[in-house]
Every structure is written in C-alpha cells, then in structure tokens.
Amino acid sequence: MTRQIILDTETTGLEPDSHRIIEIGCIEIVNRRPTGNRYHQYLNPDREIDAGAIAVHGLSNEFLADKPRFNDIVDDLLSFIKGAELIIHNAPFDVGFLNAELKRSGESFGVVLDHCTVLDTLALARKLHPGQKNSLDALCKRYDVDNSHRDLHGALLDAEILLDVYLRMTGGQGKLALGGQDGAGGGQAGAIRRLPSTRARLPVLQATEQELAAHEARLAALDKASGGKTLWRKL
C-alpha cells in the first residue's frame, strides 16, 4: 500500500524564522486514489500578517484570532502524516516552515523527515519540463487542470489542485471513473478487451505483383547502401 499526503500551507510571510503558518491543508491518497481523509486547519500566528501575504491568500488577523495555535494541533497533524510520503509543490518552502513550527513546539517533535518522506513536485516538473515555467498555475495549463475557481490561494484548495496535477504529471490514475462508476465494462485501464467470437473476420489484402517488385527493389537498394549488412537479407 502506497500512502501519500498532498500538503500545502499558507503563511504570514516568506521567512520561516520570523513568520508563521496560518493554514494547513492535507489530502490523503492510497495507491493513487483519494481516500476521502483530509486534514485542514487554520492557525492563530500570534503576529501580524504581511500585506503581501494577505494579497495572496486573503486571510486576516481578525479571521484567525480565535483559531488554535500550531502547538495545539501538532500531535493531530503528525498523526495524520506519520509514515506517508508528502507531495508538496516547492517543498523546501513548506517543509522549512513546518520544521520551524515543530522546533517552537519542542525539540521532541524533531523535523518533518523524522515522520515521513517528501516528494517535491516542483523539482519533478523541472526534470520533466526543463527550461519551462513550472509554477502550479503553469502546470495546470500544461496538464489541462481547471483552476479557474481559484481567485486567492488556499492551503486545502491548492492541495486539491496539486492532487490533479500530480496524478496527471505522473501518469494519471490507473482506472477511469465517471460519475462515481467505473468505465464501460468495469475494466481497468490496460485490461485485455476480448472481441466476440461472432465478429466477422477481417479481410486480408495480398500485395500485387507490382507492389512486391517495388518492395524488393527497395530492399536491394538498402542492402547495397549498407554494404550487404542488412539483417533481413542474412536471415
């Protein structure tokens, strides 16, 4: 069983040493299928949010004033991600913030890699598409993922979008489901589709004498050009 967690965060700013996480969104997938298990939490940062950050995610100090602190939810978060592979776009950013929050909560919590592994989809995208834009928005366009409903960033919303991007970027889901049901016949992608025995036999068209002669002339020309090294002549 392969258990993965799509994870994203929103923060008060860009520096983990001085800024804080204010939203965490996680979506669990097992064997490349969403399980329905999610973890979503807003957090009180106990500091002002940078104006530039508010412009990105729209979260205000007033909205977060009655939310729990990271230290209040750290056990639940670690329990949710324990033993999984985290799928994060630009992982060093989010992991850096998570590690800073874990450190503030107590040395006994360690760092993210003490609890799970991490896959950075930005690094993966750069390998697959070198020299191209590989932001989440750019990948949505490249892989035809609809993100038109996203006016502002949000941790859970971005995790949902990254889930679609990740599955398409790494080969898609193994089984196509439409309307909550399997595709026609309920078969999996790649399954053998057997034709009915009553199906009419396909006609066999034989090459004409002119076509055979043209083919032989072409083989002779290739054999001559290769100095008599063509394998079909030897066989």
ZIURHU-V468367 format. One line per field, one symbol per residue. ss: DSSP state (@ for helix, = for strand, . for the rest). phi: phi as a letter, one per 20 degrees, with the letter a starting at -180 (. if undefined). Layout:
# ZIURHU-V468367
ss=???
phi=???
This chain:
# ZIURHU-V468367
ss=..=========.........==========..==========........@@@@@@@...@@@@.....@@@@@@@@@@@@...====..@@@@@@@@@@@@@@@.@@@..@@@..====@@@@@@@@.......@@@@@@@............@@@@@@@@@@@@@@@.......==..==.@@@......................@@@@@@@@@@@@@@@@@.....@@@@.
phi=.ddccfcbccceaddffddcfdbccccecclmcfenecccbeceelafefgffffedmedfffegdefegffdgffffffegmededcemggfffgfffffffffpgfemcgffdadcdeffffffffcfmdfcfffffgffdldfcfeeecfbffffffffgffffffdomefbedcmncffgnmeegnffdeeffefffffdeefffffffffffffffffffemmdffffff
